[in-house]
Every structure is written in C-alpha cells, then in structure tokens.
Amino acid sequence: MTLEELVACDNAAQKMQMLSSAVEELLVAAQRQDRLTVGVYESAKLMNVDPDSVVLCLLAVDEEEEGDIGLQIHFTLLQSFCCDNDINIVRVSGMQRLAQLLGEPAEAQGSPEARDLHCLLVTNPHMEAWKSHGLVQVASYCEESRGNNQWVPCISLQER
C-alpha cells in the first residue's frame, strides 16, 4: 500500500466518523425539537400528506436484517418516493446505537413493544428556517454521493 493510499484510507475513516457524529447530533436535535418522525408506516403517512416538509430520510437496518424481504420492499418504495420528491436519503447501520440516541429503553429493544426505528424522517416546516450543523453536513454528503452516482449513501453509527 502506498503512502497516498494510506492517507486516503485514513481520510475516509475520519470522514465517516465525522458523518456518524453529524447524524447523531442531527437526530438528537430533531427529536428534541419535535422534527423527527419514527417508523416506516408513520413516515409513509407523513410523506404522502406533506412531502415538502421532509428534508432527510434515514433508512436504518443492521446486517442481520438485510434479508428481510418485507423491509426491503418498504425501503425500495420509500427510496423511490424520496428520489421523486428531492428528499435526501441515507442508509444507516447500528440499530442499537440508534435506539440509544432516541432514548429507547434497553429492555424494549427487540421486543414487540419497541418503536420501529427502520425509517426516520427529519422535517423542517416551511415557515421556519431550522439550520442544524449536522443536517448541513449530511445534506452535503448526500449531494457529494449523488455526484458519484451513489444515490443512497451508507453511514455506520458507532457503538459507545
């Protein structure tokens, strides 16, 4: 491996760490300000009623759930809707960290009573100008990824 390749790998790892932190910051801020919709069904309902208020769609799945055909069908439909409505989309792994960020009780995780965290929408009502540093970073990453023909970039949330 050349020095340039080592530096590129290190820069990519630092960028992913920065993006992971940006997503975490964004989700916490959005939830605190009641700008977060949680759940596949709830998200689809909101996008049907008011797609212009949605600024980011996060599709969360861990490796062991990748084979869930029903979930993949939901994701495909949500991705299509987001592309049609110019909504940034990010695929996120690290469901356990996601649950921690959103304040899900540890005992509820994986149980039938747990919230569906597979789809999260960040909204920004039309009349308000809400700027989040995390939102700006994630939106910039989405735009950069689209320029590289990667329409649904992936970010891995780090366990802590």
OpenMM code with the backbone's topology and positions (N, CA, C; nanometers):
from openmm import Vec3, app, unit

residues = "MET THR LEU GLU GLU LEU VAL ALA CYS ASP ASN ALA ALA GLN LYS MET GLN MET LEU SER SER ALA VAL GLU GLU LEU LEU VAL ALA ALA GLN ARG GLN ASP ARG LEU THR VAL GLY VAL TYR GLU SER ALA LYS LEU MET ASN VAL ASP PRO ASP SER VAL VAL LEU CYS LEU LEU ALA VAL ASP GLU GLU GLU GLU GLY ASP ILE GLY LEU GLN ILE HIS PHE THR LEU LEU GLN SER PHE CYS CYS ASP ASN ASP ILE ASN ILE VAL ARG VAL SER GLY MET GLN ARG LEU ALA GLN LEU LEU GLY GLU PRO ALA GLU ALA GLN GLY SER PRO GLU ALA ARG ASP LEU HIS CYS LEU LEU VAL THR ASN PRO HIS MET GLU ALA TRP LYS SER HIS GLY LEU VAL GLN VAL ALA SER TYR CYS GLU GLU SER ARG GLY ASN ASN GLN TRP VAL PRO CYS ILE SER LEU GLN GLU ARG".split()
positions = [
    Vec3(0.0849, -0.1168, 0.0000),
    Vec3(0.0000, 0.0000, 0.0000),
    Vec3(0.0900, 0.1239, 0.0000),
    Vec3(0.0582, 0.2184, -0.0866),
    Vec3(0.1387, 0.3398, -0.0959),
    Vec3(0.0971, 0.4393, 0.0120),
    Vec3(0.1794, 0.5407, 0.0290),
    Vec3(0.1500, 0.6453, 0.1266),
    Vec3(0.0197, 0.7165, 0.0912),
    Vec3(-0.0017, 0.7404, -0.0383),
    Vec3(-0.1243, 0.8078, -0.0824),
    Vec3(-0.2478, 0.7248, -0.0479),
    Vec3(-0.2371, 0.5931, -0.0648),
    Vec3(-0.3490, 0.5049, -0.0323),
    Vec3(-0.3762, 0.5033, 0.1182),
    Vec3(-0.2693, 0.5039, 0.1974),
    Vec3(-0.2851, 0.5076, 0.3431),
    Vec3(-0.3528, 0.6372, 0.3879),
    Vec3(-0.3091, 0.7485, 0.3305),
    Vec3(-0.3675, 0.8775, 0.3654),
    Vec3(-0.5141, 0.8813, 0.3232),
    Vec3(-0.5460, 0.8290, 0.2039),
    Vec3(-0.6839, 0.8271, 0.1556),
    Vec3(-0.7723, 0.7425, 0.2475),
    Vec3(-0.7209, 0.6275, 0.2925),
    Vec3(-0.7968, 0.5415, 0.3840),
    Vec3(-0.8212, 0.6119, 0.5167),
    Vec3(-0.7186, 0.6783, 0.5667),
    Vec3(-0.7308, 0.7497, 0.6934),
    Vec3(-0.8302, 0.8644, 0.6812),
    Vec3(-0.8247, 0.9379, 0.5693),
    Vec3(-0.9190, 1.0478, 0.5468),
    Vec3(-1.0616, 0.9958, 0.5354),
    Vec3(-1.0806, 0.8836, 0.4682),
    Vec3(-1.2143, 0.8246, 0.4542),
    Vec3(-1.2691, 0.7824, 0.5899),
    Vec3(-1.1838, 0.7244, 0.6736),
    Vec3(-1.2271, 0.6826, 0.8073),
    Vec3(-1.2641, 0.8040, 0.8925),
    Vec3(-1.1847, 0.9096, 0.8832),
    Vec3(-1.2152, 1.0319, 0.9575),
    Vec3(-1.3459, 1.0936, 0.9081),
    Vec3(-1.3678, 1.0904, 0.7781),
    Vec3(-1.4911, 1.1468, 0.7211),
    Vec3(-1.6125, 1.0675, 0.7700),
    Vec3(-1.6025, 0.9354, 0.7716),
    Vec3(-1.7140, 0.8525, 0.8194),
    Vec3(-1.7416, 0.8778, 0.9673),
    Vec3(-1.6373, 0.8955, 1.0465),
    Vec3(-1.6538, 0.9261, 1.1887),
    Vec3(-1.7238, 1.0604, 1.2052),
    Vec3(-1.6831, 1.1595, 1.1259),
    Vec3(-1.7442, 1.2914, 1.1315),
    Vec3(-1.8925, 1.2839, 1.0906),
    Vec3(-1.9228, 1.2074, 0.9862),
    Vec3(-2.0603, 1.1932, 0.9403),
    Vec3(-2.1463, 1.1184, 1.0411),
    Vec3(-2.0890, 1.0173, 1.1041),
    Vec3(-2.1601, 0.9442, 1.2079),
    Vec3(-2.1975, 1.0390, 1.3223),
    Vec3(-2.1038, 1.1218, 1.3628),
    Vec3(-2.1304, 1.2199, 1.4689),
    Vec3(-2.2341, 1.3218, 1.4246),
    Vec3(-2.2288, 1.3626, 1.2972),
    Vec3(-2.3256, 1.4592, 1.2441),
    Vec3(-2.4669, 1.4011, 1.2456),
    Vec3(-2.4803, 1.2740, 1.2074),
    Vec3(-2.6115, 1.2084, 1.2094),
    Vec3(-2.6633, 1.2001, 1.3524),
    Vec3(-2.5762, 1.1628, 1.4452),
    Vec3(-2.6168, 1.1535, 1.5856),
    Vec3(-2.6634, 1.2893, 1.6374),
    Vec3(-2.5851, 1.3930, 1.6104),
    Vec3(-2.6207, 1.5289, 1.6537),
    Vec3(-2.7547, 1.5711, 1.5927),
    Vec3(-2.7722, 1.5432, 1.4657),
    Vec3(-2.8950, 1.5792, 1.3955),
    Vec3(-3.0165, 1.5088, 1.4541),
    Vec3(-3.0058, 1.3795, 1.4789),
    Vec3(-3.1191, 1.3041, 1.5323),
    Vec3(-3.1591, 1.3516, 1.6721),
    Vec3(-3.0606, 1.3773, 1.7563),
    Vec3(-3.0899, 1.4243, 1.8916),
    Vec3(-3.1580, 1.5617, 1.8852),
    Vec3(-3.1048, 1.6526, 1.8022),
    Vec3(-3.1632, 1.7866, 1.7892),
    Vec3(-3.3040, 1.7800, 1.7295),
    Vec3(-3.3217, 1.6967, 1.6276),
    Vec3(-3.4532, 1.6851, 1.5638),
    Vec3(-3.5562, 1.6290, 1.6604),
    Vec3(-3.5181, 1.5302, 1.7391),
    Vec3(-3.6124, 1.4732, 1.8351),
    Vec3(-3.6464, 1.5758, 1.9434),
    Vec3(-3.5478, 1.6476, 1.9886),
    Vec3(-3.5701, 1.7481, 2.0930),
    Vec3(-3.6657, 1.8572, 2.0450),
    Vec3(-3.6583, 1.8899, 1.9158),
    Vec3(-3.7414, 1.9972, 1.8605),
    Vec3(-3.8667, 1.9450, 1.7908),
    Vec3(-3.8981, 1.8183, 1.8131),
    Vec3(-4.0169, 1.7555, 1.7559),
    Vec3(-4.0184, 1.7638, 1.6032),
    Vec3(-3.9039, 1.7373, 1.5421),
    Vec3(-3.8894, 1.7383, 1.3970),
    Vec3(-3.8521, 1.5994, 1.3443),
    Vec3(-3.8834, 1.4966, 1.4225),
    Vec3(-3.8451, 1.3606, 1.3860),
    Vec3(-3.9680, 1.2713, 1.3819),
    Vec3(-3.9859, 1.2033, 1.2703),
    Vec3(-4.0935, 1.1053, 1.2556),
    Vec3(-4.0273, 0.9687, 1.2549),
    Vec3(-4.0776, 0.8787, 1.3390),
    Vec3(-4.0160, 0.7476, 1.3575),
    Vec3(-4.1120, 0.6383, 1.3130),
    Vec3(-4.0627, 0.5455, 1.2290),
    Vec3(-4.1416, 0.4308, 1.1867),
    Vec3(-4.1718, 0.4331, 1.0378),
    Vec3(-4.1728, 0.3165, 0.9772),
    Vec3(-4.1985, 0.3057, 0.8336),
    Vec3(-4.3393, 0.3549, 0.8010),
    Vec3(-4.4381, 0.3065, 0.8744),
    Vec3(-4.5771, 0.3444, 0.8474),
    Vec3(-4.5992, 0.4941, 0.8695),
    Vec3(-4.5509, 0.5472, 0.9828),
    Vec3(-4.5672, 0.6884, 1.0149),
    Vec3(-4.4973, 0.7759, 0.9114),
    Vec3(-4.3799, 0.7316, 0.8650),
    Vec3(-4.3034, 0.8070, 0.7657),
    Vec3(-4.3761, 0.8104, 0.6319),
    Vec3(-4.4286, 0.6960, 0.5904),
    Vec3(-4.5017, 0.6902, 0.4636),
    Vec3(-4.6246, 0.7808, 0.4692),
    Vec3(-4.6923, 0.7801, 0.5831),
    Vec3(-4.8106, 0.8640, 0.6008),
    Vec3(-4.7733, 1.0122, 0.5877),
    Vec3(-4.6659, 1.0552, 0.6555),
    Vec3(-4.6232, 1.1945, 0.6503),
    Vec3(-4.5813, 1.2339, 0.5088),
    Vec3(-4.5059, 1.1468, 0.4414),
    Vec3(-4.4603, 1.1804, 0.3068),
    Vec3(-4.5768, 1.1896, 0.2090),
    Vec3(-4.6815, 1.1158, 0.2342),
    Vec3(-4.7997, 1.1233, 0.1493),
    Vec3(-4.8755, 1.2548, 0.1707),
    Vec3(-4.8802, 1.3011, 0.2960),
    Vec3(-4.9552, 1.4224, 0.3304),
    Vec3(-4.8747, 1.5491, 0.3031),
    Vec3(-4.7464, 1.5510, 0.3431),
    Vec3(-4.6665, 1.6734, 0.3340),
    Vec3(-4.5211, 1.6431, 0.2991),
    Vec3(-4.4943, 1.5990, 0.1767),
    Vec3(-4.3569, 1.5635, 0.1404),
    Vec3(-4.2612, 1.6831, 0.1400),
    Vec3(-4.3130, 1.8037, 0.1219),
    Vec3(-4.2258, 1.9211, 0.1169),
    Vec3(-4.1635, 1.9557, 0.2518),
    Vec3(-4.2199, 1.9025, 0.3604),
    Vec3(-4.1640, 1.9321, 0.4926),
    Vec3(-4.0488, 1.8385, 0.5284),
    Vec3(-4.0290, 1.7333, 0.4511),
    Vec3(-3.9247, 1.6340, 0.4807),
    Vec3(-3.7930, 1.6770, 0.4167),
    Vec3(-3.6874, 1.6839, 0.4988),
    Vec3(-3.5560, 1.7233, 0.4478),
    Vec3(-3.4565, 1.6081, 0.4446),
    Vec3(-3.4853, 1.5004, 0.5187),
    Vec3(-3.3936, 1.3870, 0.5206),
    Vec3(-3.4677, 1.2612, 0.5610),
    Vec3(-3.4371, 1.1523, 0.4918),
    Vec3(-3.4933, 1.0210, 0.5234),
    Vec3(-3.3764, 0.9288, 0.5584),
    Vec3(-3.3827, 0.8704, 0.6771),
    Vec3(-3.2814, 0.7741, 0.7189),
    Vec3(-3.3440, 0.6361, 0.7215),
    Vec3(-3.2853, 0.5442, 0.6487),
    Vec3(-3.3311, 0.4056, 0.6461),
    Vec3(-3.2297, 0.3241, 0.7254),
    Vec3(-3.2746, 0.2696, 0.8364),
    Vec3(-3.1842, 0.2018, 0.9288),
    Vec3(-3.2061, 0.0510, 0.9266),
    Vec3(-3.0967, -0.0214, 0.9114),
    Vec3(-3.1025, -0.1672, 0.9123),
    Vec3(-2.9641, -0.2207, 0.9474),
    Vec3(-2.9619, -0.3272, 1.0235),
    Vec3(-2.8364, -0.3946, 1.0536),
    Vec3(-2.8187, -0.5118, 0.9590),
    Vec3(-2.6988, -0.5645, 0.9554),
    Vec3(-2.6639, -0.6717, 0.8625),
    Vec3(-2.7571, -0.7919, 0.8716),
    Vec3(-2.7955, -0.8290, 0.9946),
    Vec3(-2.8806, -0.9480, 1.0102),
    Vec3(-3.0221, -0.9263, 0.9579),
    Vec3(-3.0631, -0.8013, 0.9365),
    Vec3(-3.1970, -0.7725, 0.8847),
    Vec3(-3.1984, -0.7471, 0.7342),
    Vec3(-3.0819, -0.7480, 0.6722),
    Vec3(-3.0712, -0.7218, 0.5284),
    Vec3(-3.1552, -0.8187, 0.4459),
    Vec3(-3.1770, -0.9399, 0.4950),
    Vec3(-3.2521, -1.0406, 0.4216),
    Vec3(-3.4028, -1.0316, 0.4389),
    Vec3(-3.4519, -0.9374, 0.5173),
    Vec3(-3.5956, -0.9211, 0.5406),
    Vec3(-3.6596, -0.8609, 0.4159),
    Vec3(-3.7267, -0.9456, 0.3374),
    Vec3(-3.7841, -0.9037, 0.2093),
    Vec3(-3.8880, -0.7938, 0.2275),
    Vec3(-3.9733, -0.8075, 0.3282),
    Vec3(-4.0761, -0.7062, 0.3527),
    Vec3(-4.0148, -0.5694, 0.3796),
    Vec3(-3.9104, -0.5675, 0.4605),
    Vec3(-3.8425, -0.4426, 0.4934),
    Vec3(-3.7763, -0.3835, 0.3686),
    Vec3(-3.7162, -0.4679, 0.2873),
    Vec3(-3.6508, -0.4204, 0.1653),
    Vec3(-3.7526, -0.3620, 0.0665),
    Vec3(-3.8722, -0.4194, 0.0607),
    Vec3(-3.9780, -0.3651, -0.0258),
    Vec3(-4.0183, -0.2265, 0.0243),
    Vec3(-4.0371, -0.2136, 0.1558),
    Vec3(-4.0690, -0.0820, 0.2133),
    Vec3(-3.9591, 0.0184, 0.1788),
    Vec3(-3.8332, -0.0223, 0.1954),
    Vec3(-3.7212, 0.0672, 0.1672),
    Vec3(-3.7208, 0.1102, 0.0205),
    Vec3(-3.7466, 0.0167, -0.0688),
    Vec3(-3.7477, 0.0487, -0.2116),
    Vec3(-3.8550, 0.1520, -0.2431),
    Vec3(-3.9730, 0.1349, -0.1872),
    Vec3(-4.0810, 0.2304, -0.2101),
    Vec3(-4.0478, 0.3671, -0.1497),
    Vec3(-3.9929, 0.3682, -0.0284),
    Vec3(-3.9553, 0.4949, 0.0350),
    Vec3(-3.8448, 0.5655, -0.0438),
    Vec3(-3.7463, 0.4891, -0.0902),
    Vec3(-3.6379, 0.5480, -0.1687),
    Vec3(-3.6908, 0.6090, -0.2973),
    Vec3(-3.7807, 0.5399, -0.3623),
    Vec3(-3.8394, 0.5901, -0.4858),
    Vec3(-3.9138, 0.7211, -0.4605),
    Vec3(-3.9933, 0.7228, -0.3543),
    Vec3(-4.0683, 0.8435, -0.3201),
    Vec3(-3.9731, 0.9582, -0.2900),
    Vec3(-3.8670, 0.9306, -0.2145),
    Vec3(-3.7700, 1.0346, -0.1806),
    Vec3(-3.7010, 1.0894, -0.3055),
    Vec3(-3.6638, 1.0020, -0.3969),
    Vec3(-3.5996, 1.0467, -0.5209),
    Vec3(-3.6947, 1.1333, -0.6029),
    Vec3(-3.8206, 1.0938, -0.6106),
    Vec3(-3.9201, 1.1708, -0.6856),
    Vec3(-3.9448, 1.3081, -0.6250),
    Vec3(-3.9229, 1.3235, -0.4944),
    Vec3(-3.9519, 1.4481, -0.4243),
    Vec3(-3.8265, 1.5218, -0.3768),
    Vec3(-3.7114, 1.4861, -0.4303),
    Vec3(-3.5838, 1.5511, -0.3966),
    Vec3(-3.5557, 1.5549, -0.2467),
    Vec3(-3.5791, 1.4416, -0.1811),
    Vec3(-3.5512, 1.4278, -0.0385),
    Vec3(-3.4215, 1.3494, -0.0239),
    Vec3(-3.3275, 1.4016, 0.0533),
    Vec3(-3.2014, 1.3311, 0.0771),
    Vec3(-3.2291, 1.2014, 0.1521),
    Vec3(-3.1592, 1.0949, 0.1121),
    Vec3(-3.1751, 0.9634, 0.1746),
    Vec3(-3.0383, 0.9147, 0.2204),
    Vec3(-3.0353, 0.8539, 0.3383),
    Vec3(-2.9127, 0.7931, 0.3901),
    Vec3(-2.9499, 0.6579, 0.4489),
    Vec3(-2.8682, 0.5597, 0.4204),
    Vec3(-2.8840, 0.4269, 0.4812),
    Vec3(-2.7941, 0.4231, 0.6046),
    Vec3(-2.8484, 0.3820, 0.7171),
    Vec3(-2.7743, 0.3836, 0.8427),
    Vec3(-2.7710, 0.2437, 0.9017),
    Vec3(-2.6538, 0.2038, 0.9510),
    Vec3(-2.6446, 0.0791, 1.0258),
    Vec3(-2.6068, 0.1148, 1.1693),
    Vec3(-2.6354, 0.0243, 1.2602),
    Vec3(-2.6091, 0.0499, 1.4016),
    Vec3(-2.7390, 0.0753, 1.4765),
    Vec3(-2.8317, -0.0193, 1.4639),
    Vec3(-2.9643, -0.0041, 1.5242),
    Vec3(-2.9568, 0.0125, 1.6763),
    Vec3(-2.8635, -0.0548, 1.7404),
    Vec3(-2.8519, -0.0442, 1.8853),
    Vec3(-2.8130, 0.0978, 1.9265),
    Vec3(-2.7188, 0.1570, 1.8542),
    Vec3(-2.6777, 0.2956, 1.8819),
    Vec3(-2.7933, 0.3909, 1.8524),
    Vec3(-2.8659, 0.3650, 1.7472),
    Vec3(-2.9818, 0.4469, 1.7110),
    Vec3(-3.0856, 0.4458, 1.8232),
    Vec3(-3.1119, 0.3284, 1.8766),
    Vec3(-3.2073, 0.3152, 1.9873),
    Vec3(-3.1588, 0.3930, 2.1095),
    Vec3(-3.0285, 0.3873, 2.1373),
    Vec3(-2.9725, 0.4629, 2.2497),
    Vec3(-2.9923, 0.6129, 2.2293),
    Vec3(-2.9625, 0.6602, 2.1087),
    Vec3(-2.9749, 0.8027, 2.0783),
    Vec3(-3.1176, 0.8530, 2.0974),
    Vec3(-3.2136, 0.7700, 2.0597),
    Vec3(-3.3535, 0.8113, 2.0651),
    Vec3(-3.4193, 0.7792, 2.1979),
    Vec3(-3.3389, 0.7322, 2.2938),
    Vec3(-3.3889, 0.7099, 2.4286),
    Vec3(-3.4784, 0.5892, 2.4446),
    Vec3(-3.4594, 0.4889, 2.3592),
    Vec3(-3.5371, 0.3658, 2.3715),
    Vec3(-3.4865, 0.2884, 2.4926),
    Vec3(-3.5750, 0.2420, 2.5791),
    Vec3(-3.5300, 0.1618, 2.6934),
    Vec3(-3.4619, 0.0340, 2.6455),
    Vec3(-3.3524, -0.0014, 2.7088),
    Vec3(-3.2750, -0.1197, 2.6683),
    Vec3(-3.3597, -0.2462, 2.6693),
    Vec3(-3.4494, -0.2583, 2.7672),
    Vec3(-3.5313, -0.3793, 2.7751),
    Vec3(-3.6364, -0.3859, 2.6641),
    Vec3(-3.6714, -0.2713, 2.6028),
    Vec3(-3.7718, -0.2706, 2.4959),
    Vec3(-3.7106, -0.3058, 2.3605),
    Vec3(-3.5800, -0.2888, 2.3464),
    Vec3(-3.5142, -0.3141, 2.2190),
    Vec3(-3.5307, -0.4605, 2.1790),
    Vec3(-3.5826, -0.4795, 2.0587),
    Vec3(-3.6033, -0.6143, 2.0078),
    Vec3(-3.7352, -0.6763, 2.0496),
    Vec3(-3.8085, -0.6126, 2.1374),
    Vec3(-3.9373, -0.6665, 2.1812),
    Vec3(-4.0489, -0.6114, 2.0928),
    Vec3(-4.1659, -0.6724, 2.0963),
    Vec3(-4.2780, -0.6230, 2.0149),
    Vec3(-4.3217, -0.4813, 2.0523),
    Vec3(-4.2925, -0.4364, 2.1763),
    Vec3(-4.3328, -0.3031, 2.2195),
    Vec3(-4.2379, -0.1938, 2.1697),
    Vec3(-4.1218, -0.2307, 2.1178),
    Vec3(-4.0231, -0.1334, 2.0733),
    Vec3(-4.0739, -0.0569, 1.9511),
    Vec3(-4.0341, 0.0703, 1.9425),
    Vec3(-4.0712, 0.1505, 1.8254),
    Vec3(-3.9982, 0.0977, 1.7024),
    Vec3(-4.0594, 0.1158, 1.5869),
    Vec3(-3.9988, 0.0784, 1.4600),
    Vec3(-3.8993, 0.1873, 1.4214),
    Vec3(-3.7718, 0.1591, 1.4334),
    Vec3(-3.6671, 0.2570, 1.4043),
    Vec3(-3.6083, 0.2403, 1.2643),
    Vec3(-3.6745, 0.1644, 1.1784),
    Vec3(-3.6180, 0.1374, 1.0466),
    Vec3(-3.6271, 0.2554, 0.9513),
    Vec3(-3.7180, 0.3478, 0.9760),
    Vec3(-3.7266, 0.4667, 0.8926),
    Vec3(-3.7465, 0.5877, 0.9821),
    Vec3(-3.6632, 0.6892, 0.9602),
    Vec3(-3.6715, 0.8135, 1.0364),
    Vec3(-3.6749, 0.9289, 0.9374),
    Vec3(-3.7666, 1.0207, 0.9591),
    Vec3(-3.7735, 1.1401, 0.8753),
    Vec3(-3.7415, 1.2622, 0.9602),
    Vec3(-3.6570, 1.3474, 0.9072),
    Vec3(-3.6298, 1.4760, 0.9697),
    Vec3(-3.7091, 1.5787, 0.8896),
    Vec3(-3.7899, 1.6573, 0.9606),
    Vec3(-3.8755, 1.7550, 0.8931),
    Vec3(-3.8312, 1.8964, 0.9261),
    Vec3(-3.8680, 1.9864, 0.8374),
    Vec3(-3.8417, 2.1282, 0.8535),
    Vec3(-3.9626, 2.2024, 0.7997),
    Vec3(-4.0558, 2.2395, 0.8866),
    Vec3(-4.1760, 2.3083, 0.8401),
    Vec3(-4.1417, 2.4297, 0.7538),
    Vec3(-4.2247, 2.4549, 0.6563),
    Vec3(-4.1996, 2.5578, 0.5549),
    Vec3(-4.1750, 2.6963, 0.6135),
    Vec3(-4.2478, 2.7308, 0.7178),
    Vec3(-4.2378, 2.8673, 0.7698),
    Vec3(-4.1164, 2.8893, 0.8581),
    Vec3(-4.0471, 2.7858, 0.8946),
    Vec3(-3.9338, 2.8000, 0.9847),
    Vec3(-3.8035, 2.7664, 0.9141),
    Vec3(-3.7028, 2.8432, 0.9435),
    Vec3(-3.5699, 2.8151, 0.8899),
    Vec3(-3.4874, 2.7520, 1.0016),
    Vec3(-3.4830, 2.6209, 1.0023),
    Vec3(-3.4082, 2.5483, 1.1053),
    Vec3(-3.2780, 2.5020, 1.0450),
    Vec3(-3.1702, 2.5477, 1.0994),
    Vec3(-3.0403, 2.5058, 1.0500),
    Vec3(-2.9696, 2.4273, 1.1587),
    Vec3(-2.9300, 2.3095, 1.1237),
    Vec3(-2.8543, 2.2243, 1.2125),
    Vec3(-2.7220, 2.1948, 1.1428),
    Vec3(-2.6140, 2.2083, 1.2172),
    Vec3(-2.4820, 2.1788, 1.1595),
    Vec3(-2.4785, 2.0348, 1.1072),
    Vec3(-2.5386, 1.9427, 1.1822),
    Vec3(-2.5435, 1.8031, 1.1397),
    Vec3(-2.6214, 1.7858, 1.0101),
    Vec3(-2.7328, 1.8578, 0.9959),
    Vec3(-2.8137, 1.8494, 0.8747),
    Vec3(-2.7360, 1.9004, 0.7544),
    Vec3(-2.6637, 2.0092, 0.7722),
    Vec3(-2.5837, 2.0658, 0.6634),
    Vec3(-2.4767, 1.9652, 0.6197),
    Vec3(-2.4093, 1.9016, 0.7158),
    Vec3(-2.3047, 1.8046, 0.6821),
    Vec3(-2.3622, 1.6829, 0.6095),
    Vec3(-2.4737, 1.6309, 0.6597),
    Vec3(-2.5338, 1.5123, 0.5982),
    Vec3(-2.5865, 1.5452, 0.4593),
    Vec3(-2.6515, 1.6608, 0.4436),
    Vec3(-2.7030, 1.7013, 0.3122),
    Vec3(-2.5883, 1.7181, 0.2123),
    Vec3(-2.4782, 1.7739, 0.2580),
    Vec3(-2.3610, 1.7914, 0.1721),
    Vec3(-2.3055, 1.6559, 0.1288),
    Vec3(-2.3004, 1.5614, 0.2223),
    Vec3(-2.2529, 1.4261, 0.1914),
    Vec3(-2.3457, 1.3584, 0.0901),
    Vec3(-2.4754, 1.3770, 0.1065),
    Vec3(-2.5724, 1.3186, 0.0119),
    Vec3(-2.5508, 1.3750, -0.1280),
    Vec3(-2.5308, 1.5059, -0.1362),
    Vec3(-2.5082, 1.5705, -0.2657),
    Vec3(-2.3787, 1.5200, -0.3297),
    Vec3(-2.2743, 1.5102, -0.2502),
    Vec3(-2.1459, 1.4591, -0.2980),
    Vec3(-2.1597, 1.3152, -0.3475),
    Vec3(-2.2353, 1.2337, -0.2734),
    Vec3(-2.2546, 1.0932, -0.3116),
    Vec3(-2.3323, 1.0819, -0.4425),
    Vec3(-2.4362, 1.1653, -0.4582),
    Vec3(-2.5120, 1.1635, -0.5836),
    Vec3(-2.4228, 1.1997, -0.7016),
    Vec3(-2.3284, 1.2915, -0.6786),
    Vec3(-2.2329, 1.3278, -0.7832),
    Vec3(-2.1436, 1.2109, -0.8223),
    Vec3(-2.1286, 1.1140, -0.7319),
    Vec3(-2.0504, 0.9927, -0.7584),
    Vec3(-2.1402, 0.8743, -0.7944),
    Vec3(-2.2654, 0.9032, -0.8309),
    Vec3(-2.3650, 0.8010, -0.8681),
    Vec3(-2.3945, 0.7017, -0.7558),
    Vec3(-2.3856, 0.7469, -0.6339),
    Vec3(-2.4268, 0.6650, -0.5194),
    Vec3(-2.5489, 0.7354, -0.4613),
    Vec3(-2.6661, 0.6873, -0.4987),
    Vec3(-2.7904, 0.7572, -0.4672),
    Vec3(-2.8344, 0.7405, -0.3233),
    Vec3(-2.7940, 0.6307, -0.2594),
    Vec3(-2.8291, 0.6098, -0.1183),
    Vec3(-2.6998, 0.5765, -0.0427),
    Vec3(-2.6319, 0.6820, 0.0044),
    Vec3(-2.5064, 0.6571, 0.0764),
    Vec3(-2.5320, 0.5894, 0.2112),
    Vec3(-2.4290, 0.5223, 0.2607),
    Vec3(-2.4399, 0.4483, 0.3877),
    Vec3(-2.3495, 0.5110, 0.4927),
    Vec3(-2.4025, 0.5182, 0.6143),
    Vec3(-2.3266, 0.5674, 0.7286),
    Vec3(-2.3460, 0.4679, 0.8419),
    Vec3(-2.2372, 0.4332, 0.9067),
    Vec3(-2.2445, 0.3384, 1.0179),
    Vec3(-2.2316, 0.4144, 1.1492),
    Vec3(-2.3331, 0.4005, 1.2349),
    Vec3(-2.3265, 0.4623, 1.3669),
    Vec3(-2.2380, 0.3765, 1.4554),
    Vec3(-2.1491, 0.4400, 1.5281),
    Vec3(-2.0517, 0.3688, 1.6102),
    Vec3(-2.1077, 0.3414, 1.7490),
    Vec3(-2.0937, 0.2189, 1.7950),
    Vec3(-2.1358, 0.1821, 1.9315),
    Vec3(-2.0485, 0.2539, 2.0326),
    Vec3(-2.1080, 0.2883, 2.1463),
    Vec3(-2.0306, 0.3561, 2.2508),
    Vec3(-2.0503, 0.2861, 2.3818),
] * unit.nanometer
topology = app.Topology()
chain = topology.addChain("A")
for resn in residues:
    res = topology.addResidue(resn, chain)
    for name in ("N", "CA", "C"):
        topology.addAtom(name, app.Element.getBySymbol(name[0]), res)
